[in-house]
Amino acid sequence: MMKPETLRYRRLALVSYLLLLLWVALWHSTLREPQPYSLLFIFLLYIVPLLLPMRGIFKAKPYTHAWANFITLFYIIHGITVAYAVPHERWFAITELVLSTSMFVGCSLFARHRGKELGLSLPKLKQVMEQEKSRFKQ
């Protein structure tokens, strides 16, 4: 059972993930002016990366939420770049930026809190060093 705070972060991550997926698909398929790129290229570049963590996010796996943030960074960078460089798409980019930032925050906090609940943690560097020393002294 998840704590209420962890559940709140899970909902933030899940809702912002789904909205970001929907928004990116909508923006790049219908709202944007016609592009010289094919729809398949747009799908592969903008949609497929968001589909990669879908299964783990739906199953509430903390590890998947943690590595999904690397994918989310692409959309944060894309949103900042388009907001700065393409004035007529600025509000589309700001929407993408808000959704991707909220997904990043939700995934980060969910992974952290759920990982603690499940007892998943990385050992402290001091502990690792002591284990390594003891292993080589034998």
MDTraj code that builds the backbone (N, CA, C; nanometers):
import mdtraj as md
import numpy as np

residues = "MET MET LYS PRO GLU THR LEU ARG TYR ARG ARG LEU ALA LEU VAL SER TYR LEU LEU LEU LEU LEU TRP VAL ALA LEU TRP HIS SER THR LEU ARG GLU PRO GLN PRO TYR SER LEU LEU PHE ILE PHE LEU LEU TYR ILE VAL PRO LEU LEU LEU PRO MET ARG GLY ILE PHE LYS ALA LYS PRO TYR THR HIS ALA TRP ALA ASN PHE ILE THR LEU PHE TYR ILE ILE HIS GLY ILE THR VAL ALA TYR ALA VAL PRO HIS GLU ARG TRP PHE ALA ILE THR GLU LEU VAL LEU SER THR SER MET PHE VAL GLY CYS SER LEU PHE ALA ARG HIS ARG GLY LYS GLU LEU GLY LEU SER LEU PRO LYS LEU LYS GLN VAL MET GLU GLN GLU LYS SER ARG PHE LYS GLN".split()
xyz = np.array([
    [0.0837, -0.1182, 0.0000],
    [0.0000, 0.0000, 0.0000],
    [0.0883, 0.1247, 0.0000],
    [0.0498, 0.2204, -0.0800],
    [0.1266, 0.3444, -0.0893],
    [0.0775, 0.4467, 0.0116],
    [0.1707, 0.5262, 0.0594],
    [0.1342, 0.6383, 0.1457],
    [0.0624, 0.7427, 0.0608],
    [-0.0221, 0.8253, 0.1240],
    [-0.0955, 0.9271, 0.0472],
    [-0.0038, 1.0238, -0.0295],
    [0.1068, 1.0594, 0.0304],
    [0.1994, 1.1512, -0.0366],
    [0.2594, 1.0860, -0.1617],
    [0.2953, 0.9598, -0.1503],
    [0.3500, 0.8861, -0.2642],
    [0.2450, 0.8709, -0.3733],
    [0.1235, 0.8437, -0.3338],
    [0.0137, 0.8311, -0.4295],
    [-0.0105, 0.9631, -0.5028],
    [0.0018, 1.0732, -0.4318],
    [-0.0160, 1.2056, -0.4927],
    [0.0911, 1.2293, -0.6002],
    [0.2165, 1.1921, -0.5707],
    [0.3234, 1.2078, -0.6701],
    [0.3028, 1.1126, -0.7877],
    [0.2517, 0.9950, -0.7603],
    [0.2218, 0.8998, -0.8684],
    [0.1166, 0.9561, -0.9619],
    [0.0136, 1.0132, -0.9029],
    [-0.0926, 1.0729, -0.9865],
    [-0.0388, 1.1891, -1.0687],
    [0.0446, 1.2733, -1.0081],
    [0.1049, 1.3846, -1.0820],
    [0.1870, 1.3317, -1.1988],
    [0.2684, 1.2300, -1.1742],
    [0.3518, 1.1721, -1.2801],
    [0.2652, 1.1102, -1.3896],
    [0.1645, 1.0347, -1.3505],
    [0.0807, 0.9646, -1.4482],
    [-0.0025, 1.0616, -1.5319],
    [-0.0667, 1.1567, -1.4663],
    [-0.1515, 1.2523, -1.5390],
    [-0.0675, 1.3395, -1.6316],
    [0.0441, 1.3904, -1.5817],
    [0.1271, 1.4757, -1.6669],
    [0.1903, 1.3945, -1.7800],
    [0.2225, 1.2681, -1.7560],
    [0.2745, 1.1817, -1.8621],
    [0.1708, 1.1651, -1.9732],
    [0.0492, 1.1300, -1.9355],
    [-0.0554, 1.1099, -2.0363],
    [-0.0889, 1.2383, -2.1102],
    [-0.0949, 1.3491, -2.0368],
    [-0.1232, 1.4780, -2.1018],
    [-0.0097, 1.5198, -2.1942],
    [0.1142, 1.4946, -2.1533],
    [0.2286, 1.5275, -2.2393],
    [0.2254, 1.4431, -2.3663],
    [0.1971, 1.3162, -2.3528],
    [0.1874, 1.2280, -2.4691],
    [0.0782, 1.2764, -2.5644],
    [-0.0375, 1.3076, -2.5100],
    [-0.1486, 1.3579, -2.5909],
    [-0.1148, 1.4921, -2.6543],
    [-0.0551, 1.5819, -2.5757],
    [-0.0235, 1.7162, -2.6250],
    [0.0796, 1.7108, -2.7384],
    [0.1844, 1.6333, -2.7202],
    [0.2884, 1.6242, -2.8226],
    [0.2307, 1.5664, -2.9515],
    [0.1479, 1.4640, -2.9388],
    [0.0860, 1.4051, -3.0582],
    [-0.0055, 1.5061, -3.1269],
    [-0.0845, 1.5761, -3.0501],
    [-0.1763, 1.6752, -3.1058],
    [-0.1011, 1.7911, -3.1697],
    [-0.0037, 1.8428, -3.0992],
    [0.0725, 1.9574, -3.1482],
    [0.1421, 1.9256, -3.2796],
    [0.2126, 1.8150, -3.2841],
    [0.2944, 1.7859, -3.4014],
    [0.2164, 1.7237, -3.5166],
    [0.0942, 1.6807, -3.4915],
    [0.0165, 1.6226, -3.6014],
    [-0.0876, 1.7186, -3.6574],
    [-0.1480, 1.8034, -3.5734],
    [-0.2572, 1.8876, -3.6251],
    [-0.2384, 2.0374, -3.6019],
    [-0.1829, 2.0783, -3.4924],
    [-0.1759, 2.2208, -3.4600],
    [-0.0622, 2.2934, -3.5315],
    [0.0415, 2.2238, -3.5641],
    [0.1591, 2.2837, -3.6261],
    [0.1340, 2.3062, -3.7750],
    [0.2001, 2.4092, -3.8266],
    [0.1936, 2.4337, -3.9706],
    [0.2554, 2.3151, -4.0439],
    [0.2154, 2.2913, -4.1666],
    [0.2717, 2.1775, -4.2409],
    [0.4245, 2.1824, -4.2440],
    [0.4853, 2.0681, -4.2177],
    [0.6306, 2.0558, -4.2120],
    [0.6806, 1.9756, -4.3313],
    [0.8060, 1.9953, -4.3661],
    [0.8610, 1.9142, -4.4757],
    [0.8911, 1.7704, -4.4333],
    [0.8740, 1.7402, -4.3043],
    [0.9039, 1.6065, -4.2540],
    [0.7789, 1.5181, -4.2639],
    [0.8020, 1.3897, -4.2832],
    [0.6897, 1.2974, -4.2919],
    [0.6291, 1.2748, -4.1536],
    [0.5066, 1.2285, -4.1527],
    [0.4378, 1.1994, -4.0276],
    [0.5077, 1.0853, -3.9531],
    [0.5643, 0.9920, -4.0258],
    [0.6380, 0.8818, -3.9639],
    [0.7614, 0.9338, -3.8901],
    [0.8335, 1.0270, -3.9507],
    [0.9510, 1.0852, -3.8864],
    [0.9108, 1.1594, -3.7588],
    [0.8045, 1.2359, -3.7662],
    [0.7548, 1.3096, -3.6491],
    [0.7150, 1.2102, -3.5398],
    [0.6467, 1.1034, -3.5773],
    [0.6057, 1.0010, -3.4809],
    [0.7274, 0.9389, -3.4133],
    [0.8268, 0.9016, -3.4916],
    [0.9468, 0.8388, -3.4356],
    [1.0252, 0.9338, -3.3460],
    [1.0298, 1.0592, -3.3821],
    [1.1097, 1.1561, -3.3068],
    [1.0412, 1.2033, -3.1790],
    [0.9106, 1.2273, -3.1852],
    [0.8412, 1.2895, -3.0729],
    [0.7528, 1.1957, -2.9906],
    [0.6981, 1.0930, -3.0505],
    [0.6027, 1.0077, -2.9794],
    [0.6686, 0.8823, -2.9232],
    [0.7498, 0.8150, -3.0009],
    [0.8096, 0.6881, -2.9580],
    [0.8892, 0.7000, -2.8276],
    [0.9698, 0.8047, -2.8093],
    [1.0409, 0.8137, -2.6806],
    [0.9473, 0.8155, -2.5592],
    [0.8315, 0.8761, -2.5739],
    [0.7361, 0.8783, -2.4634],
    [0.6677, 0.7429, -2.4433],
    [0.6651, 0.6615, -2.5451],
    [0.6022, 0.5294, -2.5321],
    [0.6920, 0.4287, -2.4603],
    [0.8218, 0.4521, -2.4602],
    [0.9159, 0.3565, -2.4004],
    [0.8886, 0.3284, -2.2518],
    [0.8648, 0.4291, -2.1670],
    [0.8414, 0.3992, -2.0257],
    [0.6956, 0.3718, -1.9900],
    [0.6075, 0.3638, -2.0872],
    [0.4640, 0.3543, -2.0593],
    [0.4286, 0.2371, -1.9675],
    [0.4782, 0.1205, -1.9975],
    [0.4423, 0.0013, -1.9190],
    [0.4835, 0.0158, -1.7720],
    [0.6060, 0.0596, -1.7490],
    [0.6545, 0.0751, -1.6120],
    [0.5858, 0.1872, -1.5370],
    [0.5485, 0.2922, -1.6076],
    [0.4762, 0.4019, -1.5418],
    [0.3364, 0.3556, -1.5024],
    [0.2703, 0.2822, -1.5911],
    [0.1378, 0.2308, -1.5565],
    [0.1423, 0.1309, -1.4424],
    [0.2519, 0.0547, -1.4330],
    [0.2653, -0.0434, -1.3252],
    [0.3265, 0.0153, -1.1979],
    [0.3528, 0.1452, -1.1983],
    [0.4052, 0.2180, -1.0811],
    [0.5411, 0.1654, -1.0352],
    [0.6291, 0.1402, -1.1302],
    [0.7630, 0.0933, -1.0955],
    [0.8539, 0.2143, -1.0717],
    [0.9119, 0.2237, -0.9521],
    [0.9946, 0.3407, -0.9221],
    [1.1164, 0.3541, -1.0130],
    [1.1768, 0.2414, -1.0509],
    [1.2948, 0.2472, -1.1371],
    [1.2588, 0.3081, -1.2729],
    [1.1455, 0.2690, -1.3284],
    [1.1024, 0.3242, -1.4571],
    [1.0753, 0.4734, -1.4455],
    [1.0137, 0.5147, -1.3358],
    [0.9893, 0.6575, -1.3158],
    [1.1203, 0.7343, -1.3100],
    [1.2208, 0.6741, -1.2493],
    [1.3500, 0.7418, -1.2378],
    [1.4157, 0.7589, -1.3747],
    [1.4202, 0.6528, -1.4562],
    [1.4872, 0.6677, -1.5846],
    [1.4003, 0.7382, -1.6883],
    [1.2696, 0.7458, -1.6661],
    [1.1834, 0.8215, -1.7575],
    [1.2187, 0.9694, -1.7563],
    [1.2818, 1.0132, -1.6478],
    [1.3229, 1.1537, -1.6408],
    [1.4264, 1.1885, -1.7466],
    [1.5085, 1.0922, -1.7864],
    [1.6050, 1.1199, -1.8923],
    [1.5327, 1.1499, -2.0236],
    [1.4244, 1.0801, -2.0475],
    [1.3440, 1.1053, -2.1671],
    [1.2730, 1.2397, -2.1547],
    [1.2244, 1.2682, -2.0361],
    [1.1518, 1.3932, -2.0126],
    [1.2408, 1.5147, -2.0379],
    [1.3686, 1.5023, -2.0115],
    [1.4608, 1.6143, -2.0345],
    [1.4624, 1.6585, -2.1805],
    [1.4450, 1.5639, -2.2723],
    [1.4366, 1.5990, -2.4148],
    [1.3208, 1.6960, -2.4393],
    [1.2065, 1.6709, -2.3786],
    [1.0889, 1.7547, -2.3998],
    [1.1027, 1.8891, -2.3280],
    [1.1720, 1.8906, -2.2170],
    [1.1989, 2.0176, -2.1492],
    [1.2895, 2.1042, -2.2372],
    [1.3955, 2.0442, -2.2889],
    [1.4867, 2.1184, -2.3766],
    [1.4155, 2.1630, -2.5036],
    [1.3350, 2.0751, -2.5609],
    [1.2603, 2.1102, -2.6817],
    [1.1651, 2.2267, -2.6544],
    [1.0954, 2.2215, -2.5420],
    [1.0025, 2.3293, -2.5079],
    [1.0724, 2.4630, -2.4894],
    [1.1849, 2.4628, -2.4218],
    [1.2610, 2.5865, -2.4020],
    [1.3106, 2.6409, -2.5358],
    [1.3625, 2.5533, -2.6196],
    [1.4163, 2.5956, -2.7491],
    [1.3081, 2.6549, -2.8381],
    [1.1951, 2.5859, -2.8486],
    [1.0865, 2.6351, -2.9349],
    [1.0264, 2.7635, -2.8776],
    [1.0123, 2.7719, -2.7470],
    [0.9581, 2.8946, -2.6862],
    [1.0471, 3.0147, -2.7160],
    [1.1755, 2.9926, -2.7228],
    [1.2692, 3.1009, -2.7503],
    [1.2802, 3.1320, -2.8995],
    [1.2840, 3.0287, -2.9818],
    [1.3195, 3.0467, -3.1223],
    [1.2020, 3.0599, -3.2182],
    [1.0843, 3.0125, -3.1806],
    [0.9702, 3.0130, -3.2734],
    [0.8541, 3.0895, -3.2083],
    [0.8474, 3.2191, -3.2305],
    [0.7459, 3.3004, -3.1602],
    [0.6008, 3.2578, -3.1839],
    [0.5677, 3.2128, -3.3035],
    [0.4282, 3.1771, -3.3306],
    [0.3882, 3.0431, -3.2691],
    [0.4844, 2.9669, -3.2144],
    [0.4526, 2.8414, -3.1448],
    [0.4880, 2.8491, -2.9965],
    [0.5084, 2.9699, -2.9470],
    [0.5549, 2.9879, -2.8094],
    [0.4586, 2.9260, -2.7082],
    [0.3287, 2.9459, -2.7243],
    [0.2336, 2.8927, -2.6246],
    [0.2234, 2.7409, -2.6309],
    [0.2426, 2.6853, -2.7494],
    [0.2476, 2.5392, -2.7604],
    [0.3676, 2.4858, -2.6819],
    [0.4805, 2.5545, -2.6987],
    [0.6031, 2.5121, -2.6308],
    [0.5926, 2.5305, -2.4796],
    [0.5291, 2.6375, -2.4367],
    [0.5128, 2.6597, -2.2925],
    [0.4242, 2.5518, -2.2322],
    [0.3221, 2.5095, -2.3046],
    [0.2377, 2.3992, -2.2584],
    [0.3201, 2.2714, -2.2458],
    [0.4019, 2.2443, -2.3462],
    [0.4898, 2.1275, -2.3401],
    [0.5861, 2.1379, -2.2226],
    [0.6382, 2.2559, -2.2003],
    [0.7329, 2.2781, -2.0912],
    [0.6679, 2.2565, -1.9550],
    [0.5470, 2.3049, -1.9366],
    [0.4753, 2.2860, -1.8099],
    [0.4461, 2.1378, -1.7861],
    [0.3972, 2.0697, -1.8887],
    [0.3647, 1.9276, -1.8743],
    [0.4892, 1.8427, -1.8504],
    [0.5959, 1.8698, -1.9232],
    [0.7172, 1.7898, -1.9056],
    [0.7845, 1.8189, -1.7718],
    [0.7784, 1.9421, -1.7261],
    [0.8351, 1.9745, -1.5950],
    [0.7548, 1.9091, -1.4837],
    [0.6232, 1.9108, -1.4951],
    [0.5421, 1.8453, -1.3920],
    [0.5618, 1.6935, -1.3951],
    [0.5824, 1.6371, -1.5139],
    [0.6132, 1.4938, -1.5217],
    [0.7474, 1.4652, -1.4560],
    [0.8451, 1.5495, -1.4805],
    [0.9774, 1.5320, -1.4212],
    [0.9696, 1.5349, -1.2688],
    [0.8985, 1.6330, -1.2161],
    [0.8845, 1.6449, -1.0706],
    [0.8078, 1.5250, -1.0143],
    [0.6958, 1.4911, -1.0775],
    [0.6156, 1.3783, -1.0301],
    [0.6922, 1.2469, -1.0333],
    [0.7631, 1.2212, -1.1425],
    [0.8401, 1.0968, -1.1536],
    [0.9537, 1.0930, -1.0519],
    [1.0225, 1.2049, -1.0359],
    [1.1348, 1.2090, -0.9406],
    [1.0881, 1.1821, -0.7990],
    [0.9854, 1.2529, -0.7584],
    [0.9384, 1.2388, -0.6204],
    [0.8718, 1.1041, -0.5970],
    [0.7998, 1.0533, -0.6970],
    [0.7405, 0.9206, -0.6808],
    [0.8496, 0.8150, -0.6669],
    [0.9496, 0.8197, -0.7534],
    [1.0575, 0.7202, -0.7472],
    [1.1282, 0.7258, -0.6121],
    [1.1498, 0.8442, -0.5640],
    [1.2185, 0.8593, -0.4354],
    [1.1355, 0.8034, -0.3201],
    [1.0092, 0.8458, -0.3118],
    [0.9239, 0.8034, -0.2000],
    [0.8871, 0.6552, -0.2089],
    [0.8551, 0.6089, -0.3282],
    [0.8174, 0.4676, -0.3430],
    [0.9380, 0.3765, -0.3204],
    [1.0535, 0.4213, -0.3659],
    [1.1743, 0.3441, -0.3415],
    [1.2036, 0.3285, -0.1938],
    [1.1817, 0.4341, -0.1171],
    [1.2008, 0.4262, 0.0283],
    [1.0987, 0.3318, 0.0912],
    [0.9743, 0.3385, 0.0440],
    [0.8696, 0.2494, 0.0971],
    [0.9028, 0.1027, 0.0711],
    [0.9606, 0.0748, -0.0436],
    [0.9927, -0.0628, -0.0806],
    [1.1289, -0.1072, -0.0287],
    [1.2006, -0.0159, 0.0321],
    [1.3327, -0.0493, 0.0849],
    [1.4409, -0.0539, -0.0206],
    [1.4152, 0.0085, -0.1324],
    [1.5144, 0.0142, -0.2387],
    [1.6017, 0.1370, -0.2147],
    [1.7299, 0.1151, -0.2089],
    [1.8183, 0.2298, -0.1927],
    [1.9575, 0.1933, -0.2394],
    [2.0320, 0.2947, -0.2713],
    [2.1714, 0.2745, -0.3064],
    [2.2527, 0.2848, -0.1783],
    [2.3514, 0.1981, -0.1625],
    [2.4333, 0.2062, -0.0423],
    [2.5180, 0.3331, -0.0430],
    [2.5484, 0.3805, 0.0740],
    [2.6334, 0.4984, 0.0882],
    [2.7733, 0.4643, 0.0374],
    [2.8419, 0.5638, -0.0134],
    [2.9759, 0.5441, -0.0662],
    [3.0701, 0.4872, 0.0402],
    [3.0529, 0.5333, 0.1620],
    [3.1373, 0.4845, 0.2719],
    [3.1202, 0.3331, 0.2903],
    [2.9962, 0.2859, 0.2820],
    [2.9701, 0.1428, 0.2961],
    [3.0307, 0.0635, 0.1806],
    [3.0196, 0.1157, 0.0622],
    [3.0756, 0.0475, -0.0549],
    [3.2272, 0.0385, -0.0427],
    [3.2897, 0.1482, 0.0005],
    [3.4355, 0.1491, 0.0149],
    [3.4806, 0.0478, 0.1204],
    [3.4083, 0.0390, 0.2302],
    [3.4423, -0.0579, 0.3352],
    [3.4288, -0.2012, 0.2846],
    [3.3252, -0.2284, 0.2074],
    [3.3069, -0.3620, 0.1508],
    [3.4188, -0.3960, 0.0532],
    [3.4581, -0.2997, -0.0273],
    [3.5658, -0.3219, -0.1232],
    [3.6979, -0.3484, -0.0503],
    [3.7256, -0.2697, 0.0523],
    [3.8499, -0.2890, 0.1289],
    [3.8526, -0.4265, 0.1921],
    [3.7419, -0.4658, 0.2540],
    [3.7379, -0.5955, 0.3215],
    [3.7507, -0.7107, 0.2217],
    [3.6982, -0.6937, 0.1047],
    [3.7056, -0.7977, 0.0020],
    [3.8486, -0.8173, -0.0482],
    [3.9229, -0.7084, -0.0609],
    [4.0590, -0.7176, -0.1109],
    [4.1615, -0.7516, -0.0030],
    [4.1272, -0.7327, 0.1235],
    [4.2196, -0.7641, 0.2325],
    [4.2220, -0.9128, 0.2605],
    [4.1248, -0.9848, 0.2183],
    [4.1177, -1.1296, 0.2466],
    [4.2155, -1.2081, 0.1718],
])
top = md.Topology()
chain = top.add_chain()
for i, resn in enumerate(residues, 1):
    res = top.add_residue(resn, chain, resSeq=i)
    for name in ("N", "CA", "C"):
        top.add_atom(name, md.element.get_by_symbol(name[0]), res)
traj = md.Trajectory(xyz[None], top)
